[in-house]
Amino acid sequence: MASRDLRSFIARLQAAGQLVRVRAEVSADLEIAEIASRLAASGGPAALFENVAGHSMPVLVGAFASMERMAWALGAESLQTVADRVGRLAATVPLGGKTGLAAKLKALPKALELARLRPKTVASGPCQEVVRTGDEADLARLPVLRSWPGDAGPFLTLPQVYTADPDGKHRNVGMYRMQVFGPRRLGVHWHRDHDGARNFRAWAERGPSGAGRAMPLAVALGGDPAVTYAATAPLPYGMDELVFAGFLRGEAVPVVRCKTVPLAVPADAEIVIEGTVDPDERAREGPFGDHTGYYTPADAYPVLRVSAVTHRADAIYPATVVGRFPKEDCYLAKATERIFLPILRAAVPELVDLNLPLFGVFHNWALVSIRKTRPGQAREVMQALWRMGQLAYTKFLVVVDADVNVHDVEEVLWRVGAEADPRRDTLLQSGPADVLDHAAPEGGEGGKLGIDATAKLAEETGGRAWPEPLVSDPATADRVTRRWREYGFE
């Protein structure tokens, strides 16, 4: 059953023994992050810190930090259930002769029941039980975490960032870290290819400096976990994340109009921050301990000037801690891997399975299996995947046969050693690099390495026969299984 807001999700976690309420006093400066890191590394529960020094709001961490909790966040018992729903939806999408992931994603809204799944505006919501504007809109009231000793300050790490283009046609909900610069100033760390940045550029291009160019922006924290996930989903520009969240939750997301900016946010959010971003203002943001396991260096980013902070009367502050894997964000990424796999399969029919391993931190490694029927097919798949959304940033792409379990990394590496010749079966080329990849050339393209670890056809080996893999005799294996205890083994 779907959780309609953060507190109903907390109740489900607690009922399942997946939440610990911490009543001991803790600090939002490094201490909560250290606890959260240890819980994530050990597969521990979520934690609700009810006594945060200097603050009245409790802090929730680790709500999504397992595959099981991630599925519950999306109203299912397993992510495969959600993927199956997306697969059935994708199967109904007419492409009109177009191919590729982008075409499939852009056509998805046509398949959604938009009249039922568009956000529904309501007159009021819990997120506006307390309203503070002007000088009263003080970010110091929020227990924002500092996660790592080298961080430049406290950062919002689980925000839903709401923007729209100047015409109001393209609402976007993204998730970008935000550094607290002061009582009413936040840094907005988005990259050039992010949809929020695209909306921001549209506002900046309206004319000369002055009124009319500052972009309205709202930040929602908490609410339905499906909305939080949707903010991270790799949707194409123009596809409303709130419509996708409505699909995930099975009904439209209720929204309320903000108090000081012309935007709408989920009515059941815990906290909302409103303000504007002037294209002419930048500030030094960072360093920040990132999901790569290293600090992202400081750089100049836009600044949100806060005009209002609204929240529930008994608001809970949700946060996540990123860093060297495994961390909570790994499971958000794995959810995307599972949920969007059916769409990838629709665009690349020979694709069987995909694993973005946790150690690959989203953009370093991808392991894929295919049904191979012709020479050179593995290279074709590499090229296709490198043209698909965020997979374009993948540095190491390994292709194996359909019978290989891509989630068993040792099996994949065995196949690489057994099936690949480095000179014949590797593909080295250039392509876009993730902005956070410190190993890539600064400001330029990075390298891509594809490894074809499939069994080779005669056309690929110059006629050399490929050996059959060792497989037990089925009848003997079955007999041994049945008699195992009879042999005296447990």
One Martini backbone bead per residue (centre of mass of N, CA, C, O) as a GRO file, in nm:
protein
  490
    1MET     BB    1   0.097   0.036   0.021
    2ALA     BB    2   0.074   0.357  -0.004
    3SER     BB    3   0.232   0.657   0.090
    4ARG     BB    4   0.103   0.985   0.134
    5ASP     BB    5   0.333   1.037   0.350
    6LEU     BB    6   0.591   1.047   0.564
    7ARG     BB    7   0.445   0.943   0.828
    8SER     BB    8   0.327   0.683   0.703
    9PHE     BB    9   0.604   0.567   0.634
   10ILE     BB   10   0.715   0.560   0.919
   11ALA     BB   11   0.500   0.368   1.029
   12ARG     BB   12   0.580   0.133   0.849
   13LEU     BB   13   0.870   0.101   0.940
   14GLN     BB   14   0.806   0.050   1.239
   15ALA     BB   15   0.618  -0.201   1.201
   16ALA     BB   16   0.878  -0.353   1.049
   17GLY     BB   17   1.152  -0.279   1.206
   18GLN     BB   18   1.282  -0.007   1.022
   19LEU     BB   19   1.286   0.177   1.296
   20VAL     BB   20   1.459   0.426   1.492
   21ARG     BB   21   1.426   0.597   1.793
   22VAL     BB   22   1.616   0.882   1.884
   23ARG     BB   23   1.656   1.035   2.214
   24ALA     BB   24   1.922   1.122   2.202
   25GLU     BB   25   2.142   1.362   2.183
   26VAL     BB   26   2.215   1.538   1.877
   27SER     BB   27   2.406   1.641   1.597
   28ALA     BB   28   2.399   1.809   1.282
   29ASP     BB   29   2.715   1.808   1.321
   30LEU     BB   30   2.820   1.499   1.186
   31GLU     BB   31   2.675   1.289   1.376
   32ILE     BB   32   2.437   1.192   1.205
   33ALA     BB   33   2.610   1.108   0.961
   34GLU     BB   34   2.773   0.888   1.104
   35ILE     BB   35   2.533   0.712   1.172
   36ALA     BB   36   2.418   0.679   0.885
   37SER     BB   37   2.668   0.540   0.764
   38ARG     BB   38   2.663   0.289   0.948
   39LEU     BB   39   2.379   0.191   0.876
   40ALA     BB   40   2.423   0.155   0.569
   41ALA     BB   41   2.672  -0.044   0.588
   42SER     BB   42   2.488  -0.262   0.778
   43GLY     BB   43   2.175  -0.263   0.709
   44GLY     BB   44   2.012  -0.073   0.864
   45PRO     BB   45   1.798   0.134   0.988
   46ALA     BB   46   1.612   0.377   1.028
   47ALA     BB   47   1.622   0.726   1.156
   48LEU     BB   48   1.478   0.911   1.437
   49PHE     BB   49   1.563   1.227   1.550
   50GLU     BB   50   1.422   1.380   1.851
   51ASN     BB   51   1.716   1.523   1.964
   52VAL     BB   52   1.822   1.816   1.839
   53ALA     BB   53   2.049   2.033   1.878
   54GLY     BB   54   1.880   2.345   1.867
   55HIS     BB   55   1.608   2.178   1.794
   56SER     BB   56   1.261   2.082   1.725
   57MET     BB   57   1.325   1.910   1.487
   58PRO     BB   58   1.325   1.622   1.346
   59VAL     BB   59   1.536   1.356   1.200
   60LEU     BB   60   1.551   1.184   0.886
   61VAL     BB   61   1.716   0.870   0.810
   62GLY     BB   62   1.717   0.594   0.581
   63ALA     BB   63   1.436   0.539   0.433
   64PHE     BB   64   1.593   0.420   0.144
   65ALA     BB   65   1.828   0.198   0.266
   66SER     BB   66   1.672  -0.022   0.073
   67MET     BB   67   1.502  -0.222  -0.135
   68GLU     BB   68   1.252  -0.252   0.039
   69ARG     BB   69   1.204   0.049   0.115
   70MET     BB   70   1.190   0.147  -0.176
   71ALA     BB   71   0.934  -0.009  -0.250
   72TRP     BB   72   0.749   0.110  -0.031
   73ALA     BB   73   0.774   0.406  -0.134
   74LEU     BB   74   0.610   0.287  -0.410
   75GLY     BB   75   0.377   0.080  -0.314
   76ALA     BB   76   0.557  -0.190  -0.279
   77GLU     BB   77   0.724  -0.509  -0.236
   78SER     BB   78   0.865  -0.458  -0.520
   79LEU     BB   79   1.041  -0.336  -0.791
   80GLN     BB   80   0.923  -0.532  -1.001
   81THR     BB   81   0.635  -0.432  -0.985
   82VAL     BB   82   0.696  -0.152  -1.095
   83ALA     BB   83   0.833  -0.242  -1.359
   84ASP     BB   84   0.583  -0.386  -1.474
   85ARG     BB   85   0.410  -0.134  -1.497
   86VAL     BB   86   0.602   0.017  -1.688
   87GLY     BB   87   0.602  -0.199  -1.909
   88ARG     BB   88   0.301  -0.181  -1.976
   89LEU     BB   89   0.309   0.115  -2.050
   90ALA     BB   90   0.532   0.105  -2.274
   91ALA     BB   91   0.368  -0.094  -2.464
   92THR     BB   92   0.149   0.152  -2.535
   93VAL     BB   93   0.361   0.318  -2.688
   94PRO     BB   94   0.369   0.524  -2.954
   95LEU     BB   95   0.645   0.602  -3.193
   96GLY     BB   96   0.628   0.657  -3.504
   97GLY     BB   97   0.928   0.519  -3.583
   98LYS     BB   98   1.075   0.571  -3.339
   99THR     BB   99   1.379   0.562  -3.145
  100GLY     BB  100   1.462   0.513  -2.827
  101LEU     BB  101   1.453   0.641  -2.514
  102ALA     BB  102   1.351   0.930  -2.562
  103ALA     BB  103   1.100   0.853  -2.725
  104LYS     BB  104   0.968   0.682  -2.507
  105LEU     BB  105   0.954   0.899  -2.283
  106LYS     BB  106   0.801   1.124  -2.446
  107ALA     BB  107   0.543   0.923  -2.485
  108LEU     BB  108   0.428   0.856  -2.200
  109PRO     BB  109   0.206   1.074  -2.140
  110LYS     BB  110   0.002   0.947  -2.348
  111ALA     BB  111  -0.041   0.683  -2.155
  112LEU     BB  112  -0.148   0.853  -1.950
  113GLU     BB  113  -0.396   0.952  -1.721
  114LEU     BB  114  -0.407   1.278  -1.706
  115ALA     BB  115  -0.676   1.355  -1.567
  116ARG     BB  116  -0.588   1.176  -1.304
  117LEU     BB  117  -0.254   1.256  -1.273
  118ARG     BB  118  -0.273   1.530  -1.234
  119PRO     BB  119  -0.235   1.771  -1.044
  120LYS     BB  120  -0.416   1.879  -0.749
  121THR     BB  121  -0.566   2.161  -0.653
  122VAL     BB  122  -0.565   2.302  -0.330
  123ALA     BB  123  -0.635   2.526  -0.076
  124SER     BB  124  -0.488   2.336   0.141
  125GLY     BB  125  -0.205   2.245   0.368
  126PRO     BB  126   0.021   2.125   0.595
  127CYS     BB  127   0.272   2.295   0.472
  128GLN     BB  128   0.089   2.574   0.589
  129GLU     BB  129   0.060   2.597   0.906
  130VAL     BB  130   0.337   2.747   0.879
  131VAL     BB  131   0.420   3.101   0.830
  132ARG     BB  132   0.722   3.251   0.689
  133THR     BB  133   0.837   3.583   0.631
  134GLY     BB  134   1.101   3.729   0.557
  135ASP     BB  135   1.291   3.746   0.841
  136GLU     BB  136   1.136   3.480   0.948
  137ALA     BB  137   1.285   3.320   0.712
  138ASP     BB  138   1.477   3.096   0.886
  139LEU     BB  139   1.711   2.845   0.829
  140ALA     BB  140   1.808   2.796   1.132
  141ARG     BB  141   1.549   2.621   1.210
  142LEU     BB  142   1.690   2.407   1.051
  143PRO     BB  143   1.840   2.069   1.065
  144VAL     BB  144   2.098   2.098   0.892
  145LEU     BB  145   2.344   1.909   0.751
  146ARG     BB  146   2.675   1.806   0.830
  147SER     BB  147   2.873   1.539   0.699
  148TRP     BB  148   3.170   1.660   0.649
  149PRO     BB  149   3.458   1.816   0.750
  150GLY     BB  150   3.499   1.959   0.445
  151ASP     BB  151   3.251   2.104   0.448
  152ALA     BB  152   3.125   2.431   0.397
  153GLY     BB  153   2.849   2.319   0.518
  154PRO     BB  154   2.529   2.304   0.518
  155PHE     BB  155   2.301   2.060   0.355
  156LEU     BB  156   2.069   1.996   0.130
  157THR     BB  157   1.987   1.639   0.026
  158LEU     BB  158   1.635   1.611  -0.011
  159PRO     BB  159   1.530   1.796  -0.248
  160GLN     BB  160   1.256   1.951  -0.401
  161VAL     BB  161   1.294   2.122  -0.710
  162TYR     BB  162   1.099   2.400  -0.821
  163THR     BB  163   1.030   2.470  -1.166
  164ALA     BB  164   0.994   2.707  -1.449
  165ASP     BB  165   0.924   2.843  -1.717
  166PRO     BB  166   0.817   3.155  -1.815
  167ASP     BB  167   0.538   3.014  -1.934
  168GLY     BB  168   0.462   2.751  -1.749
  169LYS     BB  169   0.499   2.464  -1.914
  170HIS     BB  170   0.779   2.359  -1.757
  171ARG     BB  171   0.784   2.161  -1.515
  172ASN     BB  172   1.025   2.098  -1.247
  173VAL     BB  173   1.168   1.812  -1.062
  174GLY     BB  174   1.450   1.824  -0.863
  175MET     BB  175   1.783   1.709  -0.734
  176TYR     BB  176   1.966   1.948  -0.540
  177ARG     BB  177   2.201   2.064  -0.379
  178MET     BB  178   2.205   2.285  -0.072
  179GLN     BB  179   2.361   2.560   0.052
  180VAL     BB  180   2.404   2.726   0.349
  181PHE     BB  181   2.476   3.078   0.371
  182GLY     BB  182   2.212   3.168   0.535
  183PRO     BB  183   1.907   3.265   0.652
  184ARG     BB  184   1.832   3.357   0.311
  185ARG     BB  185   2.054   3.149   0.172
  186LEU     BB  186   2.104   2.943  -0.128
  187GLY     BB  187   2.258   2.700  -0.292
  188VAL     BB  188   2.254   2.586  -0.648
  189HIS     BB  189   2.341   2.252  -0.754
  190TRP     BB  190   2.361   2.264  -1.087
  191HIS     BB  191   2.375   2.142  -1.407
  192ARG     BB  192   2.361   2.212  -1.737
  193ASP     BB  193   2.175   1.935  -1.798
  194HIS     BB  194   1.966   2.030  -1.617
  195ASP     BB  195   1.637   2.126  -1.603
  196GLY     BB  196   1.661   2.361  -1.406
  197ALA     BB  197   1.884   2.506  -1.574
  198ARG     BB  198   1.711   2.545  -1.823
  199ASN     BB  199   1.504   2.731  -1.694
  200PHE     BB  200   1.710   2.943  -1.599
  201ARG     BB  201   1.806   3.029  -1.883
  202ALA     BB  202   1.533   3.134  -1.978
  203TRP     BB  203   1.527   3.369  -1.776
  204ALA     BB  204   1.806   3.502  -1.853
  205GLU     BB  205   1.697   3.554  -2.169
  206ARG     BB  206   1.481   3.799  -2.136
  207GLY     BB  207   1.717   4.018  -2.062
  208PRO     BB  208   1.812   4.250  -1.885
  209SER     BB  209   1.884   4.359  -1.605
  210GLY     BB  210   1.638   4.280  -1.362
  211ALA     BB  211   1.329   4.267  -1.372
  212GLY     BB  212   1.207   3.932  -1.473
  213ARG     BB  213   1.472   3.724  -1.427
  214ALA     BB  214   1.382   3.605  -1.172
  215MET     BB  215   1.348   3.286  -1.052
  216PRO     BB  216   1.125   3.087  -0.940
  217LEU     BB  217   1.149   2.893  -0.624
  218ALA     BB  218   1.101   2.560  -0.483
  219VAL     BB  219   1.118   2.372  -0.169
  220ALA     BB  220   1.067   2.032  -0.091
  221LEU     BB  221   1.007   1.841   0.214
  222GLY     BB  222   0.882   1.559   0.173
  223GLY     BB  223   0.623   1.347   0.175
  224ASP     BB  224   0.574   1.159  -0.070
  225PRO     BB  225   0.807   0.930  -0.168
  226ALA     BB  226   0.736   0.933  -0.474
  227VAL     BB  227   0.823   1.229  -0.516
  228THR     BB  228   1.113   1.208  -0.431
  229TYR     BB  229   1.188   1.005  -0.651
  230ALA     BB  230   1.093   1.167  -0.905
  231ALA     BB  231   1.324   1.384  -0.873
  232THR     BB  232   1.544   1.147  -0.975
  233ALA     BB  233   1.430   1.089  -1.239
  234PRO     BB  234   1.502   1.022  -1.598
  235LEU     BB  235   1.343   1.258  -1.735
  236PRO     BB  236   1.226   1.438  -1.974
  237TYR     BB  237   1.186   1.727  -2.093
  238GLY     BB  238   0.839   1.803  -2.003
  239MET     BB  239   0.808   1.585  -1.791
  240ASP     BB  240   0.610   1.546  -1.523
  241GLU     BB  241   0.690   1.438  -1.209
  242LEU     BB  242   0.398   1.445  -1.087
  243VAL     BB  243   0.277   1.247  -1.287
  244PHE     BB  244   0.466   1.013  -1.222
  245ALA     BB  245   0.389   1.002  -0.924
  246GLY     BB  246   0.093   0.937  -0.979
  247PHE     BB  247   0.152   0.664  -1.105
  248LEU     BB  248   0.299   0.536  -0.860
  249ARG     BB  249   0.047   0.604  -0.647
  250GLY     BB  250  -0.247   0.605  -0.816
  251GLU     BB  251  -0.260   0.930  -0.783
  252ALA     BB  252  -0.296   1.242  -0.745
  253VAL     BB  253  -0.118   1.522  -0.660
  254PRO     BB  254  -0.147   1.738  -0.408
  255VAL     BB  255  -0.163   2.098  -0.439
  256VAL     BB  256  -0.013   2.414  -0.353
  257ARG     BB  257   0.018   2.741  -0.332
  258CYS     BB  258   0.232   2.960  -0.293
  259LYS     BB  259   0.294   3.260  -0.113
  260THR     BB  260   0.550   3.414  -0.307
  261VAL     BB  261   0.519   3.215  -0.557
  262PRO     BB  262   0.434   3.083  -0.894
  263LEU     BB  263   0.386   2.794  -0.733
  264ALA     BB  264   0.365   2.437  -0.681
  265VAL     BB  265   0.311   2.209  -0.402
  266PRO     BB  266   0.295   1.968  -0.193
  267ALA     BB  267   0.063   1.953   0.062
  268ASP     BB  268   0.227   1.706   0.234
  269ALA     BB  269   0.458   1.847   0.314
  270GLU     BB  270   0.679   1.952   0.559
  271ILE     BB  271   0.861   2.156   0.380
  272VAL     BB  272   0.892   2.506   0.257
  273ILE     BB  273   1.087   2.685   0.011
  274GLU     BB  274   1.101   3.024  -0.092
  275GLY     BB  275   1.198   3.197  -0.411
  276THR     BB  276   1.479   3.351  -0.583
  277VAL     BB  277   1.679   3.357  -0.899
  278ASP     BB  278   1.953   3.534  -1.001
  279PRO     BB  279   2.151   3.542  -1.283
  280ASP     BB  280   2.369   3.761  -1.143
  281GLU     BB  281   2.404   3.544  -0.906
  282ARG     BB  282   2.692   3.432  -0.725
  283ALA     BB  283   2.849   3.157  -0.538
  284ARG     BB  284   3.043   2.984  -0.324
  285GLU     BB  285   3.037   2.631  -0.361
  286GLY     BB  286   3.178   2.457  -0.136
  287PRO     BB  287   3.266   2.185  -0.041
  288PHE     BB  288   3.162   1.824  -0.105
  289GLY     BB  289   3.063   1.518   0.007
  290ASP     BB  290   3.033   1.269  -0.222
  291HIS     BB  291   2.930   0.979  -0.398
  292THR     BB  292   3.233   0.920  -0.493
  293GLY     BB  293   3.422   0.963  -0.216
  294TYR     BB  294   3.460   1.272  -0.268
  295TYR     BB  295   3.538   1.594  -0.308
  296THR     BB  296   3.378   1.864  -0.422
  297PRO     BB  297   3.464   2.140  -0.548
  298ALA     BB  298   3.461   2.460  -0.559
  299ASP     BB  299   3.201   2.687  -0.689
  300ALA     BB  300   2.995   2.868  -0.894
  301TYR     BB  301   2.653   2.947  -0.791
  302PRO     BB  302   2.349   2.989  -0.748
  303VAL     BB  303   2.098   3.196  -0.569
  304LEU     BB  304   1.870   3.167  -0.308
  305ARG     BB  305   1.614   3.390  -0.222
  306VAL     BB  306   1.437   3.402   0.061
  307SER     BB  307   1.069   3.452   0.129
  308ALA     BB  308   0.985   3.155   0.247
  309VAL     BB  309   0.865   2.948   0.530
  310THR     BB  310   0.703   2.636   0.540
  311HIS     BB  311   0.504   2.423   0.775
  312ARG     BB  312   0.447   2.205   0.985
  313ALA     BB  313   0.388   2.201   1.317
  314ASP     BB  314   0.537   1.886   1.315
  315ALA     BB  315   0.799   1.878   1.167
  316ILE     BB  316   1.004   1.684   0.942
  317TYR     BB  317   1.347   1.629   0.866
  318PRO     BB  318   1.478   1.530   0.565
  319ALA     BB  319   1.765   1.310   0.500
  320THR     BB  320   2.090   1.260   0.347
  321VAL     BB  321   2.388   1.054   0.296
  322VAL     BB  322   2.681   1.098   0.122
  323GLY     BB  323   2.924   0.868  -0.032
  324ARG     BB  324   3.072   0.602   0.014
  325PHE     BB  325   2.990   0.312  -0.046
  326PRO     BB  326   2.711   0.250   0.111
  327LYS     BB  327   2.420   0.442   0.039
  328GLU     BB  328   2.110   0.565   0.000
  329ASP     BB  329   2.141   0.655  -0.306
  330CYS     BB  330   2.183   0.372  -0.423
  331TYR     BB  331   1.873   0.289  -0.406
  332LEU     BB  332   1.765   0.500  -0.592
  333ALA     BB  333   1.930   0.398  -0.836
  334LYS     BB  334   1.821   0.103  -0.836
  335ALA     BB  335   1.533   0.181  -0.895
  336THR     BB  336   1.589   0.295  -1.175
  337GLU     BB  337   1.705   0.045  -1.299
  338ARG     BB  338   1.442  -0.128  -1.270
  339ILE     BB  339   1.214   0.068  -1.379
  340PHE     BB  340   1.373   0.138  -1.670
  341LEU     BB  341   1.431  -0.133  -1.815
  342PRO     BB  342   1.177  -0.167  -2.000
  343ILE     BB  343   1.254   0.082  -2.176
  344LEU     BB  344   1.523  -0.020  -2.275
  345ARG     BB  345   1.408  -0.276  -2.410
  346ALA     BB  346   1.232  -0.122  -2.615
  347ALA     BB  347   1.496   0.010  -2.751
  348VAL     BB  348   1.664  -0.276  -2.676
  349PRO     BB  349   1.563  -0.588  -2.744
  350GLU     BB  350   1.831  -0.764  -2.655
  351LEU     BB  351   1.790  -0.685  -2.376
  352VAL     BB  352   1.789  -0.831  -2.046
  353ASP     BB  353   2.008  -0.692  -1.843
  354LEU     BB  354   2.094  -0.474  -1.553
  355ASN     BB  355   2.399  -0.339  -1.385
  356LEU     BB  356   2.450  -0.089  -1.131
  357PRO     BB  357   2.687  -0.089  -0.935
  358LEU     BB  358   2.766   0.050  -0.640
  359PHE     BB  359   3.078   0.096  -0.711
  360GLY     BB  360   2.989   0.288  -0.970
  361VAL     BB  361   2.836   0.550  -0.891
  362PHE     BB  362   2.628   0.545  -1.167
  363HIS     BB  363   2.896   0.607  -1.397
  364ASN     BB  364   3.127   0.374  -1.418
  365TRP     BB  365   2.925   0.114  -1.429
  366ALA     BB  366   2.809  -0.147  -1.669
  367LEU     BB  367   2.601  -0.443  -1.673
  368VAL     BB  368   2.520  -0.651  -1.959
  369SER     BB  369   2.263  -0.843  -2.118
  370ILE     BB  370   2.227  -1.057  -2.415
  371ARG     BB  371   2.079  -1.156  -2.722
  372LYS     BB  372   2.276  -1.329  -2.934
  373THR     BB  373   2.276  -1.338  -3.323
  374ARG     BB  374   2.530  -1.153  -3.408
  375PRO     BB  375   2.778  -0.996  -3.526
  376GLY     BB  376   2.859  -0.709  -3.327
  377GLN     BB  377   2.628  -0.666  -3.113
  378ALA     BB  378   2.770  -0.556  -2.863
  379ARG     BB  379   2.858  -0.286  -2.994
  380GLU     BB  380   2.577  -0.186  -3.058
  381VAL     BB  381   2.486  -0.169  -2.764
  382MET     BB  382   2.690   0.027  -2.662
  383GLN     BB  383   2.610   0.263  -2.849
  384ALA     BB  384   2.316   0.281  -2.756
  385LEU     BB  385   2.365   0.333  -2.449
  386TRP     BB  386   2.553   0.593  -2.493
  387ARG     BB  387   2.268   0.746  -2.602
  388MET     BB  388   2.125   0.711  -2.299
  389GLY     BB  389   2.125   0.946  -2.120
  390GLN     BB  390   2.301   0.867  -1.832
  391LEU     BB  391   2.464   0.638  -1.988
  392ALA     BB  392   2.669   0.838  -2.125
  393TYR     BB  393   2.866   0.832  -1.853
  394THR     BB  394   2.974   0.561  -1.896
  395LYS     BB  395   3.293   0.406  -1.873
  396PHE     BB  396   3.213   0.092  -1.807
  397LEU     BB  397   3.115  -0.161  -2.051
  398VAL     BB  398   2.956  -0.476  -2.007
  399VAL     BB  399   2.910  -0.765  -2.222
  400VAL     BB  400   2.682  -1.037  -2.204
  401ASP     BB  401   2.513  -1.307  -2.184
  402ALA     BB  402   2.195  -1.423  -2.100
  403ASP     BB  403   2.312  -1.651  -1.883
  404VAL     BB  404   2.415  -1.411  -1.721
  405ASN     BB  405   2.464  -1.278  -1.402
  406VAL     BB  406   2.495  -0.937  -1.350
  407HIS     BB  407   2.479  -0.955  -1.016
  408ASP     BB  408   2.743  -1.135  -1.058
  409VAL     BB  409   3.051  -1.018  -1.062
  410GLU     BB  410   3.228  -1.270  -1.077
  411GLU     BB  411   3.100  -1.387  -1.331
  412VAL     BB  412   3.161  -1.150  -1.514
  413LEU     BB  413   3.472  -1.156  -1.478
  414TRP     BB  414   3.507  -1.439  -1.583
  415ARG     BB  415   3.399  -1.375  -1.867
  416VAL     BB  416   3.608  -1.167  -1.940
  417GLY     BB  417   3.851  -1.366  -1.921
  418ALA     BB  418   3.720  -1.595  -2.119
  419GLU     BB  419   3.576  -1.406  -2.374
  420ALA     BB  420   3.810  -1.181  -2.385
  421ASP     BB  421   3.994  -0.984  -2.612
  422PRO     BB  422   4.156  -0.692  -2.583
  423ARG     BB  423   4.192  -0.633  -2.895
  424ARG     BB  424   3.902  -0.728  -3.008
  425ASP     BB  425   3.687  -0.666  -2.734
  426THR     BB  426   3.750  -0.356  -2.743
  427LEU     BB  427   3.612  -0.018  -2.680
  428LEU     BB  428   3.750   0.302  -2.762
  429GLN     BB  429   3.615   0.618  -2.650
  430SER     BB  430   3.440   0.914  -2.664
  431GLY     BB  431   3.265   1.120  -2.410
  432PRO     BB  432   3.068   1.210  -2.179
  433ALA     BB  433   3.120   1.357  -1.861
  434ASP     BB  434   3.093   1.366  -1.547
  435VAL     BB  435   3.119   1.636  -1.345
  436LEU     BB  436   3.215   1.445  -1.084
  437ASP     BB  437   3.461   1.342  -1.257
  438HIS     BB  438   3.795   1.371  -1.166
  439ALA     BB  439   3.931   1.181  -1.399
  440ALA     BB  440   3.846   1.373  -1.598
  441PRO     BB  441   3.869   1.604  -1.812
  442GLU     BB  442   3.850   1.930  -1.790
  443GLY     BB  443   3.582   2.031  -1.986
  444GLY     BB  444   3.560   1.741  -2.120
  445GLU     BB  445   3.600   1.451  -2.249
  446GLY     BB  446   3.567   1.113  -2.199
  447GLY     BB  447   3.627   0.790  -2.154
  448LYS     BB  448   3.542   0.472  -2.321
  449LEU     BB  449   3.479   0.123  -2.214
  450GLY     BB  450   3.429  -0.165  -2.402
  451ILE     BB  451   3.319  -0.511  -2.325
  452ASP     BB  452   3.326  -0.821  -2.496
  453ALA     BB  453   3.181  -1.110  -2.309
  454THR     BB  454   3.099  -1.287  -2.537
  455ALA     BB  455   3.037  -1.531  -2.728
  456LYS     BB  456   3.186  -1.634  -3.022
  457LEU     BB  457   3.162  -1.621  -3.343
  458ALA     BB  458   3.305  -1.726  -3.627
  459GLU     BB  459   3.322  -1.434  -3.754
  460GLU     BB  460   3.500  -1.329  -3.486
  461THR     BB  461   3.754  -1.568  -3.512
  462GLY     BB  462   3.822  -1.692  -3.801
  463GLY     BB  463   3.687  -2.001  -3.721
  464ARG     BB  464   3.710  -2.050  -3.435
  465ALA     BB  465   3.616  -2.254  -3.197
  466TRP     BB  466   3.378  -2.256  -2.946
  467PRO     BB  467   3.342  -2.355  -2.639
  468GLU     BB  468   3.186  -2.544  -2.412
  469PRO     BB  469   3.043  -2.528  -2.126
  470LEU     BB  470   3.023  -2.641  -1.811
  471VAL     BB  471   2.774  -2.904  -1.750
  472SER     BB  472   2.577  -3.081  -1.584
  473ASP     BB  473   2.408  -3.357  -1.550
  474PRO     BB  474   2.081  -3.340  -1.485
  475ALA     BB  475   2.021  -3.622  -1.362
  476THR     BB  476   2.258  -3.626  -1.165
  477ALA     BB  477   2.199  -3.364  -1.015
  478ASP     BB  478   1.921  -3.451  -0.909
  479ARG     BB  479   2.012  -3.703  -0.753
  480VAL     BB  480   2.211  -3.558  -0.561
  481THR     BB  481   2.011  -3.371  -0.432
  482ARG     BB  482   1.821  -3.597  -0.313
  483ARG     BB  483   2.091  -3.754  -0.165
  484TRP     BB  484   2.261  -3.567   0.020
  485ARG     BB  485   2.190  -3.678   0.307
  486GLU     BB  486   2.262  -3.974   0.249
  487TYR     BB  487   2.577  -3.901   0.238
  488GLY     BB  488   2.609  -3.698   0.512
  489PHE     BB  489   2.504  -3.420   0.437
  490GLU     BB  490   2.375  -3.084   0.508
   0.00000   0.00000   0.00000
